[in-house]
């Protein structure tokens, strides 16, 4: 049986234009901060992956044989929250999360209503640690 393709793929859309088009002025300002912050911390230029702004990339192969490419970190403005994607997950980030401020999280997604609700220094630590974990798991980075 053929493996399905990953639906989330890089697109030629401009991340800066995507962020500039966000209607909510607070969410737009938060996303402009995230755009610069994640690019600075990751060292990767932003790339649109559907409606997600992603930074860096890696190639994965699961035990099932499914494989594909995905971004290392990213964010997306959603209706309720900002979704922050730390693909390495949050298992090793409990100390940082306890100091972050108001948030929710899932396996690889952190939900923040506004950046003003969190400690940005702690947020930067989370991003950097997530990138370091990804660098250990996927050191061969063709995306640089």
C-alpha positions in Angstrom: 0.0 0.0 0.0 1.3 3.5 -0.9 2.1 5.8 1.9 0.2 9.1 2.1 2.1 12.3 1.5 2.5 14.8 4.3 -0.2 17.5 3.7 1.9 20.2 5.3 4.6 21.2 2.8 6.7 24.3 2.1 5.1 26.9 -0.2 6.4 30.0 -1.9 4.2 32.3 0.1 6.0 35.1 1.9 6.0 34.7 5.7 6.3 38.5 6.1 3.2 39.0 3.9 1.3 36.3 5.7 2.0 37.9 9.1 1.3 41.4 7.7 -2.2 40.2 6.6 -3.3 39.1 10.1 -6.3 41.2 10.9 -6.1 41.3 14.7 -3.5 43.9 15.5 -2.3 42.3 18.7 -2.0 38.9 17.1 -0.2 40.5 14.1 2.3 42.2 16.4 2.9 39.0 18.4 3.5 37.1 15.1 5.9 39.8 13.9 7.9 39.3 17.2 7.8 35.5 16.7 9.0 35.9 13.1 12.1 37.8 14.2 12.7 35.9 17.4 12.5 32.4 15.8 14.7 33.4 12.9 17.3 34.9 15.2 17.3 31.9 17.6 17.2 29.2 14.9 19.4 30.8 12.3 17.0 29.6 9.6 14.9 31.9 7.4 11.1 31.6 7.8 9.3 29.4 5.2 5.5 29.0 4.9 4.3 25.4 5.4 0.7 25.9 4.5 -0.6 28.3 7.2 2.4 27.6 9.5 5.6 29.7 9.6 8.4 27.1 9.9 12.1 27.4 10.5 14.7 24.9 9.5 13.8 21.4 8.5 14.6 17.7 8.8 13.9 14.5 7.0 12.2 11.8 9.1 11.7 8.1 8.5 9.3 6.2 10.8 9.5 2.5 11.6 6.4 2.0 9.5 8.4 3.2 6.5 6.6 6.6 6.2 9.0 9.4 5.5 8.9 13.0 4.8 10.2 16.5 5.5 9.1 18.9 8.2 10.1 22.1 9.9 12.1 22.1 13.2 10.2 24.9 14.9 7.3 27.1 13.8 4.2 29.1 14.7 0.7 29.7 13.4 -1.9 32.3 14.3 -5.0 30.4 15.1 -8.5 31.7 15.9 -8.1 31.3 19.7 -4.4 31.1 20.3 -0.9 31.3 18.9 0.2 27.8 18.2 4.0 27.3 18.8 5.4 24.2 17.3 8.4 22.7 19.1 8.7 19.5 17.1 11.0 17.9 19.7 8.0 17.9 22.1 7.8 19.1 25.6 8.7 16.1 27.7 12.2 17.5 28.5 10.9 21.1 29.1 8.8 20.8 32.3 11.0 23.1 34.3 10.9 25.8 31.6 7.1 25.4 31.1 6.5 25.8 34.9 8.2 29.3 34.6 6.7 30.3 31.3 3.4 31.9 32.3 -0.1 31.3 31.0 -0.2 28.5 28.4 -1.5 25.1 27.4 0.4 22.4 25.5 0.0 19.2 23.6 2.7 16.8 22.4 4.5 19.2 20.1 2.3 22.3 20.3 2.3 25.1 22.8 -0.8 27.3 22.9 -0.4 31.0 24.0 -3.2 33.6 23.9 -0.8 36.5 23.8 3.0 36.9 24.2 2.3 39.4 27.0 1.0 36.4 29.0 4.4 34.7 29.0 8.0 35.4 30.1 9.8 35.9 26.8 13.2 34.9 28.2 11.8 31.6 29.3 10.1 31.2 25.9 13.5 31.7 24.2 15.0 29.0 26.5 12.2 26.7 25.3 12.9 27.4 21.7 16.6 27.0 22.0 16.3 23.7 24.0 13.8 22.4 21.4 16.2 23.2 18.6 19.0 21.5 20.5 17.0 18.3 21.0 16.1 18.3 17.3 19.8 18.8 16.4 20.7 15.7 18.4 17.9 13.6 16.8 18.4 14.9 13.3 21.9 16.3 12.9 22.1 16.0 9.2 20.4 19.2 8.2 20.0 19.7 4.5 18.0 22.8 5.2 20.8 25.2 6.1 
